[in-house]
Amino acid sequence: PTYEHDPAKEEDRKTILTLVESGLETLPTIYKEIIILYYIEELSYQEIADVLHVPVGTVGVRLRRGREALKKIIEERSHGQ
């Protein structure tokens, strides 16, 4: 069977992307840069550590904290708070 493009799913995807983008804008720079380098630029922990001149362990900690902060921002916005 052929699969039709589902406009509802596409709309959900756009909404999620908008929430993530607006959430990234409000994140502190220290977390925003880590998330962008890891998820968008697809750099490894070691590459990020080299770029930012921080230990690899710091990359992991900042990435975890950044994800947690972004998740909180998105949850608050998606629930209209």
ABEGO torsion letter per residue (X at the ends): XBBBBBAAAAAAAAAAAAAAAAAAAABBAAAAAAAAAAAAAGBBAAAAAAAAGBBAAAAAAAAAAAAAAAAAAAAAAAAGX
